[in-house]
Amino acid sequence: MKNGFALVGAGLFGERHAQAYSRHPLVDFKYVCDLDEARAKRISETYGAGKYTTDLNEVLADPDVVAVSIATPDHAHRAATLAAIAAGKHILVEKPLATTVEDAEAMIDAARKAGVKLMVDFHNRANPPMVAARDAVARGDIGRPSYVYARLSNTVAVPQDMLKWSSNSSALWFLGSHMIDVVGWILDDKPVRAYVVSRDGVLKDLGVDAPDFHVATVEYAKGTVAVFEHAWILPRTYNTVKDLKLEFLGSKGAINIDGSHNRTMELYTSEKGTFPDMLVPPFGPHLTGFVLDAVVHFVEAVLHDKPVLATGEDGLANTRIISALIDAARLGQPVQLAV
């Protein structure tokens, strides 16, 4: 059985893929590929990849590579994905699948014709509180879901310092893609109508050409109404780099999720107080954390021919929704969501 895996894009989240591949007992982690040779070398050496390169063609020409993670910036998934599909490789693409519907459709069509697996890394589908919420809704624990509040925002350090390509994205693409996917997944429902407000100015004054925030009111087919709030302008002094809250109100009960200030651990230094994330990062030498779990879903799908955690079609639906939300903010009026 060939079990060679490669990483394309060794940035902020690509490193998580490298961690997962380096720790999985069935994976031969063969390549790290990045346009920044020094970064490719550092990630390769840190996580024990066989080689590092700046040449995607070198990776795709290797017959021992059966699958590739595409963790390039949000807007730069299409070219690398299509090249890997053309080479017959299975693909794990970071979310969002694409930032245009045209790009997403092209990737899905190519994967379907080539007969390869295409998974989108919506890793919150492996996040324990999200999984528990989905199970609770499915069991009817809260009755009929009526209202959802979803908030996932970052401090300004993320678009200004951590993402060099933030002007080609937004909090809606970078963060909203997660919450829009996981809320629909938990509800087992599709959005049909939305009204969105967005503003800019704070980030532009800091040299980042992206909206400060989006707030969307979304109606679902079964009657649930959800409010999504996604901002990139939380202050740097915030005690977590992200703020994640999720609330479901139903006819018989409620679910509240705190994914950032859950106080599993509190750390106070002379500079500030923080709530270290206990769910995301791996601890010790083993596979831990739901972000790595999502990559393991991909490994098992490839090596054991199992279903992927989130399909290309799931990614396309997500891209269509976010594109429509951006149109709604621009138009200043409700839009229908045909997903």
C-alpha positions in Angstrom: 0.0 0.0 0.0 1.4 3.4 -1.0 1.1 5.8 1.9 3.1 8.9 0.8 1.6 12.2 1.8 2.8 15.7 1.0 2.1 19.3 2.2 1.8 22.2 -0.2 1.7 25.5 1.7 3.7 25.5 5.0 2.2 28.6 6.6 0.0 29.2 9.6 -2.3 26.2 9.2 -0.1 24.1 6.9 2.0 23.4 10.0 -0.9 21.7 11.6 -1.1 19.3 8.6 2.6 18.6 9.0 2.1 17.8 12.7 -0.6 15.3 11.8 1.3 13.6 9.0 4.5 13.4 11.2 2.6 11.7 14.0 0.4 9.3 12.1 1.8 5.8 12.2 0.6 4.8 8.7 1.8 8.0 6.9 5.1 8.3 5.0 5.4 12.1 5.2 7.4 12.7 2.0 7.4 16.4 1.1 6.9 19.9 2.3 6.5 22.3 -0.6 6.4 26.1 -0.2 7.4 29.1 -2.3 9.5 30.2 0.7 12.4 27.7 0.7 13.5 28.6 4.2 10.1 28.0 5.6 9.7 24.7 3.7 13.1 23.6 5.1 12.1 24.5 8.7 8.8 22.7 8.6 10.3 19.7 6.8 13.1 19.3 9.4 10.8 20.0 12.4 8.3 17.4 11.4 10.5 14.8 9.7 9.4 15.1 6.1 11.6 13.3 3.6 12.2 16.3 1.4 11.5 20.0 1.1 11.1 21.9 -2.2 9.7 25.0 -3.8 8.7 23.1 -6.9 5.2 21.6 -6.9 5.9 19.6 -10.0 8.6 17.7 -8.1 6.0 16.6 -5.5 3.4 15.7 -8.1 5.8 13.7 -10.2 6.6 11.3 -7.4 4.5 8.1 -7.8 4.8 7.3 -4.1 2.8 10.4 -3.2 -0.8 9.4 -3.1 -2.3 12.4 -1.4 -1.6 16.1 -0.9 -2.7 18.8 1.5 -3.3 22.2 -0.1 -2.8 24.8 2.6 -2.0 27.8 0.5 -3.8 31.2 1.2 -7.6 31.3 0.9 -7.6 32.8 -2.6 -4.8 30.5 -4.0 -6.2 27.0 -3.8 -7.4 26.4 -7.4 -4.1 26.1 -9.3 -2.3 23.8 -6.9 -5.4 21.7 -6.4 -6.1 21.2 -10.1 -2.4 20.3 -10.7 -2.5 17.7 -8.0 -5.8 16.3 -9.3 -4.3 16.1 -12.8 -1.5 14.0 -11.3 -4.0 11.6 -9.8 -3.5 12.6 -6.1 -6.2 12.7 -3.4 -6.7 16.2 -2.0 -7.3 17.8 1.3 -7.9 21.5 0.9 -7.9 24.1 3.7 -11.2 25.9 4.1 -12.7 27.8 2.4 -12.4 25.5 -0.7 -12.2 28.6 -2.8 -13.2 32.3 -2.7 -15.1 32.2 -6.0 -17.9 29.8 -7.0 -16.1 29.3 -10.4 -12.9 28.1 -8.7 -14.8 25.8 -6.4 -16.8 24.2 -9.3 -13.7 23.7 -11.3 -12.0 21.8 -8.5 -15.0 19.6 -7.8 -15.5 18.8 -11.5 -11.8 17.9 -11.9 -11.8 15.6 -8.8 -15.0 13.9 -9.9 -13.6 13.2 -13.4 -10.3 12.0 -12.1 -11.9 9.7 -9.5 -9.9 11.1 -6.6 -11.1 12.1 -3.1 -11.5 15.8 -2.4 -11.9 16.8 1.3 -12.3 20.3 2.7 -10.8 20.9 6.1 -13.8 22.0 8.0 -12.2 20.7 11.2 -14.9 22.0 13.5 -16.8 18.9 12.4 -14.3 17.0 14.6 -14.4 19.6 17.4 -15.9 17.8 20.5 -18.4 20.5 21.6 -19.6 20.9 18.0 -20.0 17.1 17.7 -21.9 17.0 21.0 -24.2 19.8 19.9 -25.0 18.0 16.7 -25.8 14.9 18.6 -28.0 16.8 21.0 -30.0 18.5 18.3 -30.4 15.2 16.4 -31.8 13.6 19.6 -34.2 16.4 20.1 -32.7 17.5 23.4 -33.6 21.1 22.8 -36.7 20.5 20.7 -37.0 22.5 17.5 -34.0 24.9 17.0 -35.4 28.4 16.8 -32.4 30.8 17.1 -28.7 30.5 16.7 -26.0 33.0 17.6 -22.5 32.3 16.2 -19.5 34.5 16.8 -15.9 33.8 15.7 -13.6 36.8 15.6 -9.9 37.5 15.8 -7.7 40.1 17.3 -6.3 42.6 14.8 -2.9 40.8 15.1 -4.2 38.1 12.8 -4.9 40.2 9.7 -2.1 42.6 10.4 0.7 40.3 11.4 -0.1 36.6 11.0 -1.7 36.6 7.5 0.5 38.3 4.9 -2.4 37.8 2.4 -5.2 39.2 4.5 -6.1 41.9 2.0 -7.1 39.1 -0.3 -9.5 37.6 2.3 -11.7 38.7 5.1 -13.0 37.6 8.5 -16.0 36.3 6.7 -13.9 34.0 4.5 -11.3 33.1 7.1 -13.6 32.7 10.1 -17.1 32.7 8.8 -16.5 29.8 6.6 -16.0 27.7 9.7 -19.2 28.8 11.5 -21.4 28.8 8.5 -20.4 25.2 7.8 -20.7 23.9 11.3 -24.0 25.6 12.1 -25.6 24.1 9.0 -24.0 20.7 9.9 -25.3 20.8 13.4 -28.8 21.9 12.3 -28.8 19.5 9.3 -30.4 22.4 7.4 -29.6 24.8 4.6 -29.8 28.6 4.6 -32.3 30.2 2.2 -32.2 34.0 2.9 -29.8 36.5 4.4 -29.4 40.2 5.3 -25.8 41.4 6.0 -24.1 44.5 7.3 -20.4 45.2 6.9 -18.2 48.1 7.6 -14.5 49.0 7.0 -12.0 51.7 8.0 -10.1 50.3 11.0 -8.1 47.8 9.1 -7.6 50.0 6.1 -6.1 52.6 8.4 -3.7 49.9 9.4 -2.8 49.0 5.8 -5.1 45.9 5.5 -7.6 46.2 2.6 -10.3 44.1 4.2 -13.6 44.7 5.9 -13.5 45.2 9.7 -16.5 42.9 10.3 -19.6 41.2 8.8 -22.8 40.7 10.8 -25.3 38.4 9.0 -28.9 37.4 9.8 -29.6 34.1 8.0 -32.9 32.2 7.7 -32.8 28.4 7.3 -35.2 26.2 5.4 -36.7 24.6 8.5 -37.4 28.0 10.1 -34.3 28.6 12.3 -32.8 32.1 12.3 -29.1 32.5 12.9 -26.9 35.6 13.5 -23.3 35.3 12.4 -20.7 37.8 13.7 -17.2 37.8 12.3 -14.7 40.6 13.0 -10.9 41.1 12.5 -10.6 44.1 14.9 -10.6 42.7 18.4 -7.9 44.6 20.4 -4.4 43.0 20.6 -4.8 43.0 24.4 -7.6 40.5 24.1 -6.9 37.4 26.3 -7.3 35.0 23.4 -6.4 35.4 19.7 -9.9 34.3 18.8 -13.4 34.7 20.4 -15.7 31.8 19.7 -19.2 31.6 21.0 -22.1 29.5 19.8 -25.7 29.4 21.2 -28.7 27.4 20.1 -32.1 28.2 21.5 -34.8 25.6 21.0 -38.4 24.9 21.9 -37.4 22.7 24.8 -33.9 23.9 25.8 -30.6 25.5 24.8 -27.0 24.8 24.0 -24.1 27.2 24.8 -20.6 26.6 23.6 -17.6 28.7 24.6 -14.7 27.7 22.4 -12.3 30.4 23.6 -13.0 31.5 27.1 -14.0 28.1 28.5 -11.7 28.5 31.6 -10.4 24.9 31.3 -7.1 26.6 32.2 -6.4 30.2 33.2 -2.9 31.6 32.9 -1.9 35.0 34.5 1.4 36.6 33.9 2.7 40.1 34.8 1.5 41.3 31.4 -2.0 39.8 31.0 -4.4 37.0 31.7 -5.1 34.3 29.0 -7.2 31.2 28.6 -4.9 28.7 26.7 -6.7 26.6 24.2 -7.0 23.0 25.4 -8.8 21.6 22.3 -6.7 22.6 19.3 -3.0 22.0 20.0 -1.3 18.6 20.2 0.3 17.8 23.5 3.2 15.4 23.6 4.3 13.1 20.8 0.8 11.7 20.0 -2.1 12.7 17.7 -4.2 15.0 19.9 -6.5 17.9 19.2 -9.5 18.1 16.9 -7.5 20.0 14.2 -5.2 17.0 13.8 -8.2 14.6 14.1 -9.7 16.2 11.0 -6.5 15.5 9.0 -6.6 11.9 10.3 -10.1 11.6 8.8 -8.5 12.4 5.5 -5.7 9.9 6.0 -8.2 7.2 6.8 -10.4 8.1 3.8 -7.4 7.7 1.5 -5.8 4.6 3.0 -9.0 2.7 3.9 -11.3 4.1 1.2 -13.7 5.7 3.8 -15.9 8.8 3.3 -14.3 12.2 3.9 -15.3 14.5 6.8 -16.5 17.3 4.5 -16.9 16.8 0.7 -16.0 19.2 -2.1 -19.7 19.7 -2.5 -19.9 20.9 1.1 -17.1 23.3 0.3 -18.9 24.6 -2.8 -22.1 25.2 -0.8 -20.0 27.1 1.7 -18.4 29.3 -1.0 -21.8 30.0 -2.6 -23.2 31.1 0.8 -20.3 33.4 1.6 -20.3 34.9 -1.9 -24.0 35.6 -1.5 -23.5 37.2 1.9 -20.8 39.5 0.5 -23.3 40.5 -2.2 -25.9 41.2 0.4 -23.6 43.5 2.3 -22.7 45.3 -0.9 -26.4 45.7 -1.9 -27.7 46.6 1.5 -30.7 44.3 1.1 -31.7 40.7 1.7 -30.6 38.0 -0.8 -31.9 34.6 -1.5 -29.4 31.7 -1.0 -29.7 29.0 -3.6 -27.4 26.3 -2.2 
